[in-house]
Amino acid sequence: MSVERVLLASPRGFCAGVEMAIKALAWMVRVFDPPVYCFHEIVHNRVVVRRFEALGVRFVDDVATVPPGAPLMLSAHGSSPEVLAEARRHGRFVVDAVCPLVTKVHHEARRRAADGYTILYVGHAGHDEAVGTVAVAPGAMRLVEDEASLDAALDGIDGTTPVAMLAQTTLALSDWEGLRDRAAARRADLWTAPRDDLCFATTNRQAALRLVAPRADAVVVIGSANSSNTLALARVAADAGAPVVVRVDGPDDLDLAALTGARVVGVTAGASAPEELVTGVIERLAPTEGVEEVCLTHEAEYFPPPPALRELLRCLAGVLTPWWVPVGRDPVADRDLDAAQVLATLAP
Ligand code: SF4
């Protein structure tokens, strides 16, 4: 039996932070001769990373290996103070593409640590964002991944020390709320941010999927295996009642046999997955009755290029125009530029 209908969650795919980071790296590729260096994957998506690699971008896990004077971008996930300091040594031109919403959590961590709090940070061990955030105040931070590590962390904090709780921006809302409520039950004075650290893009994509999943026989989540928000979407789909949930990098690894018997298939994409992958997956599903978009909200958030890049582009205005900016338009005014289109123009 073939797929009859696709329920397409909206919003899905690129968020404002990823849009900013991809356009920023595209600018770096345009402005500088290769190689341009990038600390960590610019975003956790194989298609995006491979496309930039084909253009001469070298992704490194140690900024000390970047040659003196080389152009270097720091990824959207945020970097530790040590990485930032090392990156700026030896005359490297550094563009920090950290998402402003990750920076906000860094600020919260710094401030609470300065006020004497012990900070429970809910995140995934080893994830770039968690590593960078914990390093902001390592003496005060305790990484928490589950109930057991939360309980152990709380057991080690005496009753007179104030406790704050922060989170990786891309968690599943239910995971965060469960741990926050558990901590609050033990510490009535627990401090959390007035608005959860989970970013708008994370919560919007999860909420849109919660509209789709109960109506679908199966859900396809598009995004890479190391993408935290993609994995969170897969959990949300299962929690919301989807009988079958499959995560795929893109159309090429979609196993249609896993969807056997599914007449209605929900589709969404993590915040670092380009729309071209969504299009490819829908083409493979080939729904006989078409696609119904299930829209929670329209996102209008926009993050301008990182400050160092803005300054560079101001200097280059009129001298250099990238191939993706229409003739006559201010290249620095990139609000209306779509990172997916920019990425498509970069295809080798
Ligand atoms: S998922 Fe959220 S925190 Fe991460 S880059 Fe996107 S907007 Fe920023």
Residues whose N, C-alpha, C, O or C-beta is under 5 A from the ligand:
A	BS01	SF4	C15 A16 G17 V18 A76 C99 L101 V102 T169 C199 A201 T202 A271
